[in-house]
Amino acid sequence: MTSQTSTTTPAAAQGSHMWVLTLEVPGRGMTTQYGTWTPPTGATRCDVLVALQGHIVAQHPEMSSANTVFFSLEPNQL
């Protein structure tokens, strides 16, 4: 299983950060999702990773024991 989620809103309405997260349950499935988000004030990269993993697992419960294969969190500006 491979899936992707994206946001396609105007730049002014997007979050402060762009993220990409790939999770894999070896031999059973993989999902890559991405989007934008404005983390709460004081949030750490770890806080964001855990929140995004929870978001994905809520959509795909079979990913609850998945390994994180890739995670990127960058400011959403050029």
C-alpha positions in Angstrom: 0.0 0.0 0.0 1.3 3.4 -0.9 -0.6 6.6 -0.4 0.0 10.3 -0.6 -1.8 13.2 1.0 -1.2 16.8 0.0 -2.6 20.3 0.6 -3.1 22.6 -2.4 -4.1 25.9 -0.8 -2.8 29.4 -1.5 0.6 30.1 0.0 -0.8 32.6 2.5 -3.2 29.9 3.8 -0.5 27.2 4.2 1.2 26.3 7.4 4.6 27.6 8.4 6.4 24.3 7.8 6.3 21.7 5.0 6.6 18.1 6.0 7.1 14.7 4.3 6.8 11.4 6.3 7.3 7.9 5.1 6.3 4.9 7.3 6.8 1.2 6.5 5.7 -2.0 8.1 8.3 -4.3 6.5 6.8 -6.8 4.1 3.3 -5.4 4.6 3.0 -1.9 3.5 4.4 1.6 3.2 2.8 5.1 3.1 4.3 8.5 2.2 2.3 11.6 3.1 3.1 15.3 3.0 1.6 18.7 3.7 2.0 21.9 5.5 1.4 22.7 9.2 2.0 25.4 11.8 3.2 23.6 14.9 2.2 25.1 18.3 4.6 27.6 19.9 7.4 25.8 21.6 7.0 22.5 19.7 10.1 20.5 18.9 10.9 18.4 15.8 10.1 15.3 18.0 6.7 16.7 19.0 5.9 17.3 15.3 7.1 13.8 14.3 5.0 12.2 17.0 1.9 14.3 16.1 2.3 13.5 12.3 2.7 9.7 13.0 -0.5 9.9 15.1 -2.3 11.6 12.3 -1.2 9.0 9.7 -2.0 6.1 12.0 -5.5 7.5 12.6 -6.0 7.3 8.8 -4.2 4.0 8.4 -4.4 1.9 11.6 -2.2 -0.8 10.0 0.7 1.6 10.3 0.6 1.7 14.1 3.7 -0.5 14.4 5.5 1.1 11.4 9.1 2.2 11.2 9.9 5.7 10.2 11.8 5.5 6.9 11.9 9.2 6.1 11.0 12.5 7.9 11.5 16.0 6.7 10.3 19.2 8.3 11.4 22.5 6.8 10.2 26.1 6.9 7.6 26.6 4.2 9.3 29.5 2.4 11.8 30.0 -0.4 
